[in-house]
C-alpha cells in the first residue's frame, strides 16, 4: 500500500490545472525547501530568458555559491519531495488516461 494511496484517490478527481500545479510546487519549494537551506539566497527579479547565457548566467552564479546541504536538511525535505513526486505521477497518469481514453 502506498503512503499516498488515499491522497491519490483525491488527486485523480481534481481538474487538470497545470498553472495551479506549478504554483503549488513553487509554494512548497519556497516554504519547505529553499526556506531551510543553510545559506539564504536572495531572490532575483525575473527577466526574459531565451538561452542559458541570459540573465547573466544565473545557473553559474548559483553553482558558484557552492551551497551544500546536510543530512538534517535532507531528512526535513524528503517527505515533501516524496509527496510532490507522488502528486506528479498521479497527475501525469490522469493526463495520459485522458489523452488515450477520451
C-alpha positions, 0 to 999 in steps of 0.5 A: 500500500502506498503512503499516498494511496488515499491522497491519490484517490483525491488527486485523480478527481481534481481538474487538470490545472497545470498553472495551479500545479506549478504554483503549488510546487513553487509554494512548497519549494519556497516554504519547505525547501529553499526556506531551510537551506543553510545559506539564504539566497536572495531572490532575483527579479525575473527577466526574459530568458531565451538561452542559458547565457541570459540573465547573466548566467544565473545557473553559474552564479548559483553553482558558484555559491557552492551551497551544500546541504546536510543530512538534517536538511535532507531528512526535513525535505524528503517527505515533501519531495516524496509527496510532490513526486507522488502528486506528479505521477498521479497527475501525469497518469490522469493526463495520459488516461485522458489523452488515450481514453477520451 
